[in-house]
Amino acid sequence: MTETSEARWSSGARHTGCMVYDLATLSGPLLKLSEIDVAAQEWIAEAKTGKILGRWRADIGTLGRIILLREFDTQQALMEERRRALLSCNPFNGNGIVRQLSQETYEGFSFLPPAKPRVAGAFTSFGLIF
């Protein structure tokens, strides 16, 4: 990370041309995924900041996962929402059904437009390339 981007992140200033994204994965029993999905949507609706860009259910690979992609204007806004989850006794309204929660942070490339939600049909592919 460059000095400029470090200063921008710590100051909470609005990013120019690139957004900050939160990728949350909630894992639980296969037969309870609909319940987990509805509860997570309610949790997100209660948030003061952030915008949902996509929701997926894992049908290939590790099953029993809901993947949520959210966009934030600033690193500070994302960290406030992350803090809400960390300090909650019931993050994402999991009600004891969610067995595992992981959250990852990504910053968009400044030379690409921000990600936008869209309808992709019945089948979509989601993969992270490292």
NORSULZI-V823420 format. One record per backbone hydrogen bond with DSSP energy under -1.0 kcal/mol. CO is the residue of the C=O (numbers start at 1). NH is the residue of the N-H. Records with the same first field share a line. If there is no record, write none. Layout:
CO->NH + NH
This chain:
2->6
3->7
4->8
5->9
6->10
7->11
8->13
19->108
20->72
21->106
22->70
23->104
24->68
25->102
26->66
27->99 + 100
29->32
30->33
32->36
33->37
34->38
35->39
36->40
37->41
38->42
39->43
40->44
41->45
42->46
44->47
51->71
54->69
56->67
64->28
65->58
66->26
67->56
68->24
69->53 + 54
70->22
71->51
72->20
73->15
74->78
75->79
76->80
77->81
78->82
79->83
80->84
81->85
82->86
83->87
90->93
91->94
94->97
100->27
102->25
104->23
106->21
109->112
